[in-house]
Amino acid sequence: MAAYAYFWGCYIPGRLPFMEKSTRAVFERLHVDAVDVQGLTCCPEKTMIRNMSHRVWLLTAARNLAVAEEAGRFFVTPCTGCFSTLKGAQVELYANPGLLEEVNRELSRIGRSYAGTGDVVHVLDVLYQDLGPGELRNRIVYPMSGMRVAVHYGCHLLRPRDELLFDDPFWPTKLDELVAALGAESVPYPSKMECCGNLLLRAGEEETAQAMCRGKLRDMVDQQADAVVLVCPSCMMQYDNMQRVLQRSGEDLHLPVFYYPELLGLALGMEPEELGIERHRVDAAPFLERWRRRRESIDLIQRHWDYRLLRACAECGACGDDCPVARADPTFDPNALVRALAAGELEAVLRSPDLWKCVECYTCAELCPNKYDQMTILRQAKTMAIARGFAPSPAAEGMRAFRERGQLTEASVAQRRRLGLPPAPEAAVEELRALLESEEEVPPGAPAAEPEERSDE
């Protein structure tokens, strides 16, 4: 992994410091080598400064690039605008040696030079390229399974493609893959690749900016998204701040907005306060409450299962085709129960009738290379289901009979007599009760009926 220098830009330290807080917290947790360097200025911004003067824009960007190069580090930025500017200037200077020489003559007047040996990456580059979705998935403590997230890339992360070289400009996948690494589902929606419209505010076109914000949010809500995730301060201001403006005007919009490192931090086990989420304008409490419930469920699961091996079993599923019950009953998928447990859906698994379709035949146990098989996992779930009163009636009746008689069934006197067998030995029920009296009673899953009289026939 490269050594990085943070480039925060203007808007994040000034208006959105929670984006800085979560970036620092997540990078520290992931052991990313990133530090602050002194002496930076605005990147500078493209739509204003470059249009004011391309030369001023390029010289300013080159001076910033020289600062990182002198520190022996690559720039890493959470701002797509800064990424677009610095990467664009880097590529322009690299492609034009004469222009680089001219720029260096100007830089020499302030005692600096730029050789073009550094690089500029976005925060997502570090997470996707240096670590990768697979490695992140392995580090996740609290998967966000069941959460539906609408991804918004932002224009200046992707385009122009020949300068930024980040992802496909209209069919990108990297952020979607990083969302999937959290266990969440990336929800498709019609306007996914459209601009957020925030820069219209600089032109005084607030009404159009609101219309673009409203349209995309409606698309996300229509697809039943639980939240929107993004990686750009301008887009954050548009969807968080502008949505709050629309709410105050009476519009029925409530879609929490998250910067990707915030969701990653939650999945890594960090608290919302460590990530600055309370500073959002749109209330994230409903989403966070769902996450807290999932976290509590996973904490409980980790007390009863080896969670690392549980997740490995959920991702493997190789023995699913070997289950004899699954072959006889196509609706039964034992690995689906394991996957649900790994996702923190403990209550659903304990209440599921499918849990009891595992007949504990040991087929998967013999085949499992990790010796932590579906049967072993589901057996523990059955124990918990029994303790909570979720056992099916036949199983509950068997447990009740065992407690009362020390046996699952009573001997048939008539059948034994016809077969010429002696009376069945008496069961030592009282002795067994004395032995087990200190054991916790296992509540049956349903009221048990009295056993029917055995027919002599």
Stockholm file with secondary structure:
# STOCKHOLM 1.0

chainA/1-457         MAAYAYFWGCYIPGRLPFMEKSTRAVFERLHVDAVDVQGLTCCPEKTMIRNMSHRVWLLTAARNLAVAEEAGRFFVTPCTGCFSTLKGAQVELYANPGLLEEVNRELSRIGRSYAGTGDVVHVLDVLYQDLGPGELRNRIVYPMSGMRVAVHYGCHLLRPRDELLFDDPFWPTKLDELVAALGAESVPYPSKMECCGNLLLRAGEEETAQAMCRGKLRDMVDQQADAVVLVCPSCMMQYDNMQRVLQRSGEDLHLPVFYYPELLGLALGMEPEELGIERHRVDAAPFLERWRRRRESIDLIQRHWDYRLLRACAECGACGDDCPVARADPTFDPNALVRALAAGELEAVLRSPDLWKCVECYTCAELCPNKYDQMTILRQAKTMAIARGFAPSPAAEGMRAFRERGQLTEASVAQRRRLGLPPAPEAAVEELRALLESEEEVPPGAPAAEPEERSDE
#=GR chainA/1-457 SS CCCEEECCTTHHHHHCHHHHHHHHHHHHHTTCCEECCSSCCCCCCIIIIIHHCHHHHHHHHHHHHHHHHHTTCEEEESCHHHHHHHHHHHHHHHHCHHHHHHHHHHHHTTTCCCCSCCCEEEHHHIIIIIICHHHHHHHCSSCCTTCEEEECCCHHHHCSHHHHCSSCSSSCCHHHHHHHHTTCEECCCTTTTSCCCGGGGGGTCHHHHHHHHHHHHHHHHHTTCSEEEECCHHHHIIIIIIHHHHHHTTCCCCCCEEEHHHHHHHHTTCCHHHHTGGGCSSCCHHHHHHHHHHHHHHHHHHHHSCHHHHHHHHHHCGGGGGCHHHHHCTTCCHHHHHHHHHTTCHHHHHHCGGGGGCCCCSHHHHHCTTSCCHHHHHHHHHHHHHHTTCCCHHHHHHHHHHHHHSSSSCCCHHHHHHTTCCCCCCCCHHHHHHHHTTSCCCCCSSCCCCCCCCCCC
#=GC SS_cons         CCCEEECCTTHHHHHCHHHHHHHHHHHHHTTCCEECCSSCCCCCCIIIIIHHCHHHHHHHHHHHHHHHHHTTCEEEESCHHHHHHHHHHHHHHHHCHHHHHHHHHHHHTTTCCCCSCCCEEEHHHIIIIIICHHHHHHHCSSCCTTCEEEECCCHHHHCSHHHHCSSCSSSCCHHHHHHHHTTCEECCCTTTTSCCCGGGGGGTCHHHHHHHHHHHHHHHHHTTCSEEEECCHHHHIIIIIIHHHHHHTTCCCCCCEEEHHHHHHHHTTCCHHHHTGGGCSSCCHHHHHHHHHHHHHHHHHHHHSCHHHHHHHHHHCGGGGGCHHHHHCTTCCHHHHHHHHHTTCHHHHHHCGGGGGCCCCSHHHHHCTTSCCHHHHHHHHHHHHHHTTCCCHHHHHHHHHHHHHSSSSCCCHHHHHHTTCCCCCCCCHHHHHHHHTTSCCCCCSSCCCCCCCCCCC
//
